[in-house]
Amino acid sequence: MSTNKPKTLSRRAFIRNSSLAGGGMVIGFNLFQACKPKVIAEPAIDLASLDYNDFNAFIKIADNGAVTIFSPNPEIGQGVKTSMPMIIAEELDVAWKDVYVEQGILDTENYTRQVAGGSQSIRFGWDALRETGAKAKQMLVSAAAARWGVDPSECSVSEGVITNAAGETLGYGEVVNDAALLEVPEEVELKKPKDYKIIGKDASNVDIDKITTGKPLFGLDYKEEGMVYACAVRPPAFGHKLVSFDATEAKAMPGVIDVITIGEKLRGLLEEVPRITNMTSDSDKVVVIAKTTWEAMKAKEAIKAEWKAETKVESTEEHDKILNGLLDGNKFETQRSDGNVKKAFAEADQILERTYESPFLPHNCMEPMNFFANVTDEKVHLVGPIQTPQGTAGFIAQMLGRDPKDIHLEMTRMGGGFGRRLYGDFAVEAAEISDAIRRPVKLVFSREDDMEDGVYRMAIKYRIKAGVKDGKVTAYHLKEAAVNSNMYGLIPNFFPAGAIENYQVDTANYDSNITTGAWRAPYTNFLAYAEQSFFDELAEMMEVDKIQLRLDLLDKVKPEEDERIQYSPDRMKEVIKMAVEKSGWGTKPSNVYQGFVNYYCHNTHVAEVADVEIENGEPVVKKITCVVDCGIVVNPLGALNQIEGGVIDGVGHSMYGELQFKDGKPAANNFDKYRLIRMKEAPVVETYFIENDLSPTGLGEPTLPPAGGAIANAFKAATGNRLYKQPFIKTPELLKVPEKEIIG
């Protein structure tokens, strides 16, 4: 493992020392445009059509040769603040240990798709980031060649030093000012993977020293002179609206500056652009402004607020009945339909039908929601942890009636996101508060605020039905019923689409006032368990090998004949075969029970095998063998962190995660009532990569969805019981090993 770590500078330190050594300049590329000397924030206002196409990047080279690389995308722990600069540095041909990494601000003029979501940052940025580094390198070489009076082809580069045929050398810092005056080349030659010196090598997280020593880095750490703090009294349940409040006692408490209400500006905008973002509530909120967070939180408890249920208050018991009714009904939207499913079922020799259930889930980021805002006549200054800076800035500009150029947004590192920080409700609230008091303010949620008035993964049920004729799977019908929407997109074109001639996916949803949205690995975080558990049971009914059934189905997939297919059957077969080999599938001692899953999501192919052993009469997950094909691995150390974290998160939430509602209110509002996986329960994760030279795909999410299915299938092997409902701990009777098995 490499111990070389690039240096980092705080944004404020960078601004103060922008020239580094008194010279040099920024080379910025908005692909195929001329270089620009500075960054100008210009967030788009059209939120309905966010630009999700390309990236560009900034390179700052000082005249002493120091190189700063700006990372454009939000950092939520997925490692892009390390891996994206690594890609630029590779093509720029500088030594990684000499690179400074800086978090870029929101800049729609020079960056695009500044989003942390869908495991897409590296995938979308791969070509653009490489070209950015390669074009800068070519310009630097051309500048050096011109000074020497030689052809650029006669020059070579190594670690920021340019050498000509005569052996003369020039450092990047010596020619950077000349290079910045040249036109950006249209075409550049990119490195071959065999020549990589940085990509594919372990690199420590660029923020690791700050993280481990508690240096200011996260949104909660951000402070400005004269800043005050705000905490909000929120509706006690979904469906409630504020009627009145008494703040007399709160205003008399130490440190309290004022008590105000917010919500009017947001409601006005939502009337024009309904559902444009998942705001936690359009009710007024009572906000305490104080000198410290503690004083604001204590005063909030003294507010006497009266609320009224203006829309329906909902409960889990009711949701359960509604979702069952949707599955039994006929009000579906067909997402994909191949062949004639109805006819194939009528002709089938065997039919298997099963229903799978999952609950609401909160995100429970370690760092609660927070944001800084300072609204003045000149500009709107925003700082904090946000996965969608462009959309959030644009929304705030609309809400405040400001020119988008007035919005300046800086991103801090985030203490977890998992989809929750895609929705900038907390930033919008901070901006509305600052606009009302005209002071710099930090809005801070408590853990209870986060869990009681949040955005959740929706409760979902799947009903899967398969038909078998002459020993072959001839029909497959998946029905989904979800509270609100599970955001179906490309999922109907994932496996087993294309593998079964008669194939249909239908969806139905119930509109709820409980706010729902993306949760780590949207669409697939529960679907993978349902489908892969179903395939195991289908193989048992057919009396065929479970893995061979999957391989046989993959043999039937012809992506070249069906452009809708999103996965590669060949790449999927490779991860399956390696997982069988590396996990010792079928060769373990009799006290080890195994479960297998293969899955594709977020453009990555994964296979996982769970090893389970019996302890005190119950199955315990001991190990997960995980095989991943994500193309080229930019930073293996970071990749392992993502893979292991995804697997453990998948195991933990399928085992324990659940948030029930009663009368519109979550039953749990802190970790004393909401069960997370514990350290002693985390299995060993053994990871293997399929090595190839294909472009990188996502890693933050793809290993989470298969984990639940792998352990469910292993539990079946250990107990003889199939699990149809998450979290598994809610059906403890199915996790008991028969007494005769224990004795045996």
C-alpha positions in Angstrom: 0.0 0.0 0.0 1.3 3.4 -0.9 1.9 5.8 1.9 2.2 8.8 -0.4 -0.5 11.3 0.4 -1.2 14.5 -1.6 -1.4 17.7 0.4 -4.7 19.5 0.9 -5.5 23.2 1.5 -8.6 24.6 3.1 -10.5 26.8 0.7 -9.8 29.8 2.9 -6.1 29.0 3.0 -6.1 28.6 -0.8 -7.7 32.0 -1.3 -5.2 33.7 0.9 -2.3 32.0 -0.9 -3.7 31.8 -4.4 -0.5 32.4 -6.1 1.4 29.8 -4.0 4.8 31.2 -5.0 3.9 34.6 -6.3 3.2 33.5 -9.8 1.5 30.8 -11.9 -2.1 30.7 -12.9 -5.1 28.5 -13.1 -5.6 26.4 -16.3 -9.3 25.6 -16.5 -11.0 23.6 -19.2 -14.6 23.6 -20.2 -14.1 20.9 -22.7 -13.0 22.1 -26.1 -13.1 25.8 -24.9 -10.3 28.2 -24.3 -8.7 28.1 -20.9 -10.2 30.5 -18.3 -8.2 32.4 -15.6 -10.8 32.2 -12.9 -13.9 30.4 -11.6 -17.2 32.2 -11.7 -20.2 30.6 -10.0 -23.3 30.7 -12.2 -25.8 28.1 -11.1 -28.6 27.2 -13.5 -32.1 28.1 -12.6 -33.9 25.5 -14.7 -34.2 22.7 -12.1 -36.4 20.5 -14.3 -33.6 19.7 -16.7 -30.3 19.5 -14.8 -27.3 18.9 -17.0 -26.0 15.4 -16.3 -23.6 15.1 -19.2 -19.9 16.0 -18.8 -17.3 17.3 -16.3 -14.4 19.6 -16.7 -11.6 20.3 -14.2 -9.2 22.9 -13.0 -5.4 22.6 -12.7 -3.4 25.3 -10.9 0.3 25.2 -11.4 2.5 27.7 -9.6 5.7 29.0 -11.0 7.6 26.9 -8.4 6.0 23.8 -9.9 3.4 23.1 -7.2 0.2 21.6 -8.7 -3.2 22.1 -7.2 -6.1 20.0 -8.7 -9.6 21.0 -8.0 -12.1 18.2 -7.5 -15.5 19.4 -8.9 -17.9 16.9 -7.3 -19.4 16.8 -3.8 -17.6 14.4 -1.4 -19.8 12.3 0.7 -17.3 9.6 1.6 -17.3 7.9 -1.8 -13.8 9.1 -2.4 -14.1 11.3 -5.5 -12.1 14.1 -3.9 -9.2 11.6 -4.1 -10.0 9.6 -7.3 -11.1 12.4 -9.6 -7.8 14.4 -9.1 -5.9 11.1 -9.5 -7.3 10.8 -13.0 -6.2 14.3 -14.0 -2.8 13.9 -12.3 -2.2 10.7 -14.3 -2.6 12.3 -17.7 -0.9 15.5 -16.5 2.1 13.4 -15.6 2.9 14.7 -12.2 3.9 12.9 -9.0 0.8 12.2 -6.9 2.8 12.9 -3.7 3.3 16.5 -4.9 -0.3 17.3 -5.7 -2.5 19.6 -3.7 -6.2 18.7 -3.8 -8.9 21.4 -3.4 -12.7 21.1 -3.3 -14.2 23.0 -6.2 -17.1 25.4 -5.7 -20.3 25.3 -7.6 -19.3 26.5 -11.1 -21.7 25.8 -13.9 -19.5 27.7 -16.4 -16.6 25.3 -16.1 -18.0 22.1 -14.4 -21.1 20.1 -15.3 -22.9 17.4 -13.4 -21.6 18.5 -10.0 -23.7 15.8 -8.4 -23.0 13.0 -5.9 -25.6 10.5 -6.8 -26.2 7.2 -8.6 -22.5 6.2 -8.4 -21.9 8.2 -11.6 -19.1 10.7 -10.7 -16.2 8.6 -12.0 -18.2 7.0 -14.9 -19.3 10.4 -16.3 -16.0 12.1 -15.5 -13.6 9.5 -16.8 -13.0 10.8 -20.3 -13.3 14.5 -19.5 -10.9 14.3 -16.6 -8.3 12.4 -18.6 -8.6 14.9 -21.4 -8.3 17.8 -19.0 -5.0 16.4 -17.7 -3.7 15.4 -21.2 -4.5 18.8 -22.8 -2.8 20.7 -20.0 0.3 18.5 -20.4 0.3 19.0 -24.2 0.1 22.8 -23.7 2.9 22.7 -21.2 5.1 20.6 -23.5 4.3 22.9 -26.5 5.3 25.9 -24.4 8.6 24.3 -23.5 9.3 23.2 -27.1 8.7 26.7 -28.4 11.2 28.0 -25.9 13.8 25.5 -27.1 12.8 25.9 -30.7 12.2 22.1 -31.1 9.2 20.1 -32.1 7.0 19.0 -29.2 7.3 15.4 -30.3 10.9 15.5 -29.4 10.0 16.1 -25.7 9.2 13.7 -23.0 7.6 14.3 -19.5 8.1 12.6 -16.2 6.6 13.9 -12.9 6.2 17.5 -14.1 9.6 17.8 -15.7 9.8 18.2 -19.5 13.0 16.9 -21.2 14.1 17.5 -24.8 16.3 15.3 -27.0 19.4 17.2 -25.9 18.7 16.4 -22.2 17.7 19.9 -21.3 14.8 20.2 -18.8 12.1 22.6 -17.8 9.7 22.2 -14.9 6.0 22.8 -15.4 6.2 25.9 -13.2 8.8 27.5 -15.5 6.5 27.4 -18.6 3.0 27.5 -17.1 2.5 31.2 -17.9 3.5 30.6 -21.5 1.3 27.5 -21.7 -1.8 29.3 -20.4 -1.7 31.6 -23.5 -1.9 28.8 -26.0 -5.1 27.5 -27.5 -6.5 24.3 -25.9 -5.8 21.5 -28.3 -8.8 19.8 -30.0 -7.3 16.3 -29.9 -4.9 14.7 -27.5 -3.4 11.2 -27.1 -4.4 9.6 -23.8 -2.3 7.1 -21.9 -2.7 3.4 -22.3 -3.7 1.6 -19.1 -0.4 -0.3 -19.1 1.4 3.0 -18.7 -0.5 4.2 -15.7 1.6 5.3 -12.7 -1.2 6.7 -10.5 -4.4 5.1 -11.6 -4.6 1.6 -10.2 -2.4 2.3 -7.2 -3.6 2.7 -3.6 -4.0 6.3 -2.5 -5.0 7.4 0.9 -8.0 9.6 1.3 -6.7 13.2 0.7 -8.7 14.3 3.8 -7.6 11.5 6.1 -5.4 13.6 8.3 -8.1 16.2 8.9 -10.7 13.5 9.5 -8.6 11.6 12.1 -7.4 14.8 13.9 -10.8 16.5 14.0 -9.8 19.5 11.8 -12.6 21.7 10.4 -13.9 19.9 7.3 -17.6 19.1 7.5 -20.6 21.3 7.2 -21.0 21.4 11.0 -17.5 22.7 11.3 -18.0 25.8 9.2 -18.0 29.1 11.0 -18.0 32.8 10.0 -17.5 35.9 12.2 -20.9 37.2 13.4 -22.6 33.9 12.6 -25.7 32.9 14.6 -27.4 29.5 14.9 -30.9 28.4 14.1 -33.0 25.4 15.1 -36.5 24.8 13.9 -39.7 23.5 15.6 -41.1 21.1 13.0 -44.5 19.5 12.6 -45.1 16.6 15.0 -46.4 14.4 12.2 -46.8 14.4 8.4 -50.0 16.1 7.5 -49.9 18.7 10.3 -49.7 22.4 9.8 -48.8 25.2 12.3 -51.8 27.0 13.8 -50.2 29.2 16.5 -47.2 29.3 18.9 -46.1 31.0 22.1 -42.4 31.9 22.3 -42.5 34.0 25.5 -40.5 31.5 27.6 -38.0 30.7 24.8 -37.2 34.4 24.1 -36.3 34.9 27.8 -33.7 32.0 27.7 -30.0 32.7 27.7 -28.4 33.3 24.2 -31.7 33.6 22.4 -31.7 36.4 19.8 -35.1 36.0 18.2 -37.9 33.6 17.3 -39.4 33.8 13.8 -41.4 31.6 11.4 -40.4 30.5 7.9 -42.3 28.7 5.1 -44.1 31.4 3.2 -41.5 31.9 0.5 -41.1 28.2 0.0 -44.9 27.6 -0.3 -45.1 30.3 -2.9 -42.5 28.7 -5.0 -44.0 25.2 -4.6 -47.3 26.5 -6.0 -45.5 27.4 -9.2 -43.2 24.3 -9.3 -44.9 21.6 -7.3 -42.9 18.6 -6.2 -39.7 20.0 -7.8 -37.8 18.8 -4.8 -38.6 16.6 -1.8 -39.1 19.3 0.9 -39.8 17.7 4.3 -42.9 19.9 4.9 -44.5 22.9 3.4 -45.9 23.9 6.8 -44.6 27.0 8.6 -41.8 26.2 11.0 -40.9 28.1 14.2 -37.2 29.0 14.2 -35.1 29.9 17.2 -32.1 32.2 16.5 -29.4 32.0 19.2 -25.8 32.5 19.9 -25.0 28.8 20.1 -26.5 25.5 18.8 -27.1 24.4 22.4 -29.0 27.5 23.3 -31.1 27.3 20.2 -31.9 23.6 20.8 -32.9 24.2 24.5 -35.0 27.2 23.6 -36.7 25.2 20.9 -38.0 22.8 23.6 -39.7 25.8 25.3 -41.8 26.8 22.3 -45.5 26.0 22.8 -46.8 25.3 19.3 -50.3 24.3 18.3 -50.6 22.1 15.2 -53.6 20.8 13.2 -53.9 17.8 10.9 -54.9 19.3 7.6 -54.3 16.3 5.4 -54.5 12.6 6.2 -52.2 11.1 8.8 -50.9 7.7 7.9 -49.7 4.5 9.6 -47.7 1.5 8.6 -50.7 -0.8 9.2 -52.7 1.2 6.7 -49.8 1.2 4.2 -49.6 -2.5 4.4 -53.2 -3.0 3.4 -53.0 -0.4 0.6 -49.9 -2.0 -0.9 -51.5 -5.5 -0.8 -54.6 -3.9 -2.5 -52.4 -2.5 -5.2 -50.8 -5.8 -5.9 -54.2 -7.5 -6.1 -55.6 -4.8 -8.3 -55.2 -3.9 -11.9 -54.1 -0.3 -11.8 -50.5 -0.8 -13.0 -48.2 1.0 -15.3 -46.3 -1.4 -17.5 -42.6 -0.7 -17.7 -41.6 -3.5 -20.0 -43.6 -6.2 -21.8 -42.0 -8.9 -24.0 -43.9 -11.8 -25.6 -47.2 -12.9 -24.1 -47.0 -13.4 -20.3 -50.6 -14.4 -19.8 -50.5 -17.1 -22.5 -47.2 -18.4 -21.2 -48.6 -18.8 -17.7 -51.6 -20.6 -19.1 -49.4 -23.1 -20.8 -46.9 -23.6 -17.9 -46.3 -26.9 -16.2 -45.2 -25.2 -13.0 -45.8 -21.8 -11.5 -44.1 -20.1 -8.6 -45.4 -16.9 -7.1 -44.1 -15.1 -4.0 -44.5 -11.7 -2.4 -41.6 -9.7 -0.7 -42.0 -6.8 1.7 -39.8 -4.0 2.8 -40.3 -1.0 5.2 -39.5 2.7 5.2 -35.9 3.5 6.0 -34.3 6.7 7.2 -30.9 7.7 5.9 -29.4 8.4 9.4 -26.3 10.2 8.2 -23.7 10.5 11.0 -23.7 14.3 10.4 -27.2 15.7 10.8 -28.5 18.1 8.2 -27.1 21.6 8.4 -26.3 24.5 6.2 -24.8 28.0 6.3 -26.4 31.0 4.5 -25.7 34.7 4.4 -28.2 36.6 2.3 -27.2 40.2 1.5 -28.2 42.7 -1.1 -25.0 41.9 -3.0 -25.0 38.1 -3.0 -26.2 34.9 -1.4 -23.4 33.0 0.2 -24.1 29.3 0.9 -21.8 26.8 2.4 -22.5 23.2 3.5 -22.9 19.5 2.8 -25.0 19.0 -0.3 -25.1 16.3 -3.0 -26.9 18.6 -5.6 -25.3 22.0 -5.4 -26.5 23.2 -8.8 -30.2 22.3 -8.2 -30.2 23.6 -4.7 -28.6 26.9 -5.7 -31.1 27.3 -8.5 -34.0 26.6 -6.3 -32.8 29.2 -3.7 -32.3 31.8 -6.5 -35.9 31.2 -7.6 -37.3 31.3 -4.0 -35.5 34.6 -3.2 -36.2 36.1 -6.6 -32.5 36.6 -7.2 -30.3 36.5 -10.2 -28.5 33.1 -10.4 -25.2 35.0 -10.6 -25.8 36.3 -7.1 -25.6 32.7 -5.7 -22.2 31.6 -4.5 -22.2 28.0 -3.1 -19.3 26.2 -1.5 -19.3 22.5 -0.8 -18.0 21.0 2.4 -17.3 17.4 3.0 -20.3 15.4 4.2 -20.7 13.1 7.1 -22.8 10.7 5.0 -25.4 11.3 2.3 -26.9 8.1 1.0 -29.3 10.1 -1.0 -30.6 12.3 1.8 -28.5 15.3 0.8 -29.8 15.1 -2.7 -32.8 17.1 -1.4 -31.7 20.6 -0.4 -34.6 21.4 2.0 -32.2 22.2 4.8 -30.2 24.6 2.6 -33.4 26.3 1.4 -34.5 26.7 5.0 -31.2 28.3 5.9 -31.5 30.7 3.0 -35.0 31.7 4.0 -33.9 32.3 7.6 -30.9 34.4 6.6 -33.1 36.4 4.2 -35.5 37.1 7.1 -32.9 38.2 9.7 -30.2 39.4 7.3 -27.5 37.8 9.2 -25.1 34.9 8.5 -26.7 31.9 10.1 -26.1 28.1 10.5 -29.2 26.0 10.5 -28.7 22.7 12.5 -31.0 19.7 12.7 -31.1 17.5 15.7 -31.1 13.7 15.3 -34.8 13.8 16.1 -35.4 16.4 13.4 -33.6 14.2 10.9 -35.6 11.1 11.6 -39.0 12.7 12.3 -39.2 15.2 9.5 -37.0 13.7 6.9 -37.0 12.1 3.4 -37.2 8.3 3.5 -36.8 5.2 1.4 -40.3 4.3 0.5 -42.1 1.1 1.7 -42.3 -1.4 -1.1 -43.8 -4.8 -2.0 -42.9 -7.0 -4.9 -44.9 -9.9 -6.2 -42.9 -12.1 -8.5 -44.4 -14.9 -10.6 -42.6 -17.4 -12.9 -43.8 -20.1 -15.2 -41.9 -23.2 -16.2 -42.6 -25.3 -19.4 -40.6 -28.4 -20.3 -38.0 -27.6 -17.7 -37.4 -24.1 -19.0 -38.4 -20.7 -17.5 -40.9 -19.4 -20.0 -42.7 -16.6 -18.2 -41.7 -13.9 -15.6 -44.0 -11.2 -14.2 -42.8 -8.7 -11.6 -45.3 -6.4 -9.9 -44.2 -3.5 -7.7 -46.4 -1.6 -5.2 -44.7 1.4 -3.5 -45.6 4.2 -1.2 -45.2 7.2 -3.6 -42.8 6.0 -6.3 -39.8 3.8 -6.5 -38.6 5.9 -9.4 -38.4 3.1 -11.9 -36.0 3.9 -14.7 -33.8 1.4 -16.4 -34.5 -1.4 -13.9 -37.0 -3.3 -16.2 -34.0 -3.7 -18.5 -31.8 -5.3 -15.9 -31.4 -9.1 -15.5 -33.5 -11.2 -16.1 -34.8 -8.9 -18.9 -33.8 -10.4 -22.2 -33.3 -13.9 -20.7 -37.0 -14.9 -20.6 -39.1 -14.7 -23.7 -42.3 -13.7 -21.9 -41.3 -11.0 -19.5 -43.3 -8.2 -17.9 -42.7 -5.5 -15.2 -45.6 -3.5 -13.8 -45.6 -0.8 -11.2 -48.3 0.9 -9.0 -48.0 3.5 -6.3 -49.9 5.1 -3.5 -49.5 8.9 -3.1 -48.6 9.7 0.4 -47.8 13.0 2.2 -44.8 11.3 3.8 -41.8 12.5 1.9 -39.8 9.8 0.1 -36.8 9.8 -2.2 -33.5 8.2 -3.1 -31.9 5.9 -0.6 -28.5 4.3 -1.2 -28.8 2.2 -4.4 -32.2 3.5 -5.4 -34.6 1.0 -7.1 -32.4 -1.9 -6.4 -31.6 -1.9 -2.7 -34.6 -4.1 -2.0 -35.4 -5.5 -5.5 -32.1 -7.4 -5.6 -32.9 -9.4 -2.5 -36.4 -10.2 -3.8 -35.4 -11.3 -7.2 -32.4 -13.3 -6.2 -34.1 -15.0 -3.4 -36.9 -15.8 -5.8 -34.4 -17.3 -8.3 -33.0 -19.6 -5.7 -36.5 -20.9 -4.8 -37.3 -21.2 -8.5 -34.3 -23.4 -9.0 -35.4 -25.6 -6.1 -38.8 -26.0 -7.6 -37.3 -26.9 -10.9 -34.8 -29.2 -9.2 -31.8 -27.7 -11.0 -28.6 -26.2 -9.8 -29.1 -22.6 -8.6 -26.0 -21.1 -10.2 -26.4 -23.1 -13.4 -30.0 -21.7 -13.8 -28.6 -18.2 -13.8 -25.9 -19.1 -16.3 -28.3 -20.8 -18.6 -30.6 -17.7 -18.5 -27.6 -15.4 -19.3 -26.7 -17.6 -22.3 -30.1 -16.5 -23.8 -29.4 -12.8 -23.5 -28.5 -11.0 -26.8 -27.8 -7.3 -26.2 -26.8 -6.9 -29.8 -30.4 -7.7 -30.7 -32.1 -5.7 -27.9 -30.6 -2.3 -27.3 -32.7 -1.9 -24.1 -30.6 -4.4 -22.2 -28.4 -2.5 -19.8 -26.1 -5.3 -18.5 -23.5 -7.5 -20.2 -24.3 -11.2 -19.9 -20.6 -12.0 -20.5 -19.3 -9.8 -17.8 -22.0 -11.2 -15.5 -20.9 -14.7 -16.2 -17.3 -13.8 -15.3 -18.2 -12.4 -11.9 -20.4 -15.5 -11.2 -17.6 -17.9 -12.1 -15.0 -16.1 -10.0 -17.3 -15.9 -7.1 -17.9 -19.6 -7.2 -14.1 -20.2 -7.3 -13.0 -17.7 -4.7 -15.8 -18.5 -2.2 -15.2 -22.2 -2.3 -18.8 -22.7 -3.3 -20.0 -26.2 -2.5 -16.7 -27.2 -0.9 -17.1 -25.8 2.6 -17.3 -27.9 5.8 -20.8 -29.0 6.8 -21.1 -26.3 9.5 -20.8 -23.5 6.9 -24.0 -22.7 4.9 -23.7 -20.6 1.8 -26.0 -18.3 -0.2 -25.3 -17.0 -3.7 -26.4 -13.8 -5.6 -25.4 -12.1 -8.8 -26.6 -8.6 -9.7 -26.2 -5.6 -11.9 -26.9 -2.1 -11.0 -25.4 1.4 -11.3 -23.5 0.0 -14.4 -21.5 -2.5 -12.3 -21.7 -6.3 -12.3 -21.4 -8.0 -8.9 -21.6 -11.5 -7.4 -21.6 -12.2 -3.7 -21.5 -15.4 -1.6 -22.5 -15.3 2.1 -21.0 -17.8 4.6 -23.2 -18.5 7.6 -22.5 -20.6 10.7 -24.8 -21.6 13.5 -24.2 -20.1 16.9 -26.5 -20.7 19.9 -29.1 -22.2 17.6 -29.2 -19.2 15.2 -27.4 -18.5 11.9 -24.7 -15.8 12.0 -23.2 -14.1 8.9 -19.5 -14.7 9.1 -18.1 -13.8 5.7 -19.2 -12.3 2.3 -17.1 -13.0 -0.8 -17.6 -10.2 -3.2 -16.5 -10.2 -6.9 -16.8 -6.9 -8.8 -16.5 -5.9 -12.4 -16.4 -2.1 -12.4 -13.9 -1.7 -15.2 -10.6 0.1 -14.4 -10.2 0.6 -10.7 -8.9 4.1 -10.2 -8.0 3.8 -6.5 -8.0 0.2 -5.2 -7.9 1.3 -1.5 -10.8 3.6 -2.0 -12.7 1.0 -4.0 -12.3 -1.6 -1.2 -13.7 0.9 1.3 -16.7 1.4 -0.9 -17.3 -2.3 -1.6 -16.9 -3.3 2.1 -19.1 -0.4 3.3 -21.8 -1.3 0.7 -21.9 -5.0 1.7 -22.0 -4.3 5.4 -24.7 -1.6 4.9 -26.7 -4.1 2.8 -26.4 -6.8 5.5 -27.3 -4.5 8.3 -30.4 -2.9 6.8 -31.8 -6.2 5.5 -31.3 -7.7 8.9 -32.4 -4.8 11.2 -33.5 -1.7 9.4 -37.1 -0.6 9.8 -39.0 2.7 10.4 -42.7 2.3 11.1 -45.3 5.1 11.1 -48.2 5.7 13.4 -50.6 8.6 13.0 -48.2 10.2 10.6 -45.2 10.0 12.9 -42.1 7.7 12.8 -42.0 5.3 15.7 -38.2 5.9 16.1 -36.5 9.2 16.3 -33.0 8.2 17.5 -30.6 5.3 17.7 -32.0 4.0 20.9 -35.1 2.8 19.0 -33.7 2.4 15.4 -31.5 -0.7 15.0 -28.3 -0.5 13.0 -25.8 -3.2 12.5 -23.1 -3.3 15.2 -19.4 -3.8 14.8 -19.5 -7.3 16.2 -22.2 -8.2 13.7 -20.2 -7.0 10.6 -19.0 -9.9 8.5 -15.5 -10.2 7.0 -15.7 -9.0 3.4 -13.3 -10.6 0.9 -13.2 -8.7 -2.4 -11.9 -9.6 -5.8 -11.9 -7.5 -9.0 -12.3 -8.6 -12.6 -9.3 -7.0 -14.3 -9.9 -5.4 -17.6 -9.2 -2.1 -19.5 -12.9 -1.0 -19.7 -13.9 2.4 -18.6 -14.8 2.6 -14.8 -18.3 2.3 -13.5 -19.9 3.0 -10.1 -18.8 1.6 -6.8 -20.6 3.5 -4.0 -23.8 1.5 -4.3 -23.6 -1.7 -6.4 -22.5 -4.0 -3.6 -25.3 -3.1 -1.2 -28.3 -4.6 -3.1 -27.0 -8.2 -3.5 -26.0 -8.5 0.2 -29.5 -9.0 1.5 -30.2 -11.8 -1.0 -26.9 -13.5 -0.3 -27.6 -13.8 3.4 -31.3 -14.7 2.9 -30.3 -17.6 0.6 -27.6 -18.7 3.1 -30.2 -18.5 6.0 -32.4 -20.8 3.9 -29.6 -23.3 3.6 -29.0 -23.2 7.3 -32.6 -23.2 8.6 -34.7 -24.5 5.8 -36.8 -21.4 5.9 -37.4 -18.8 3.2 -37.5 -15.1 4.2 -40.0 -12.9 2.5 -40.0 -9.8 4.7 -37.3 -7.3 5.7 -35.9 -6.7 8.2 -35.2 -10.4 8.8 -35.1 -9.9 12.5 -38.8 -9.2 12.5 -39.5 -12.9 11.8 -37.2 -14.5 14.4 -39.1 -17.8 14.2 -37.7 -18.2 10.7 -34.1 -17.6 11.9 -34.2 -20.6 14.3 -32.4 -23.7 13.3 -34.5 -26.8 13.8 -33.5 -28.6 17.0 -32.7 -31.8 15.1 -30.2 -29.8 13.0 -28.5 -28.4 16.2 -28.3 -31.9 17.7 -27.0 -33.4 14.5 
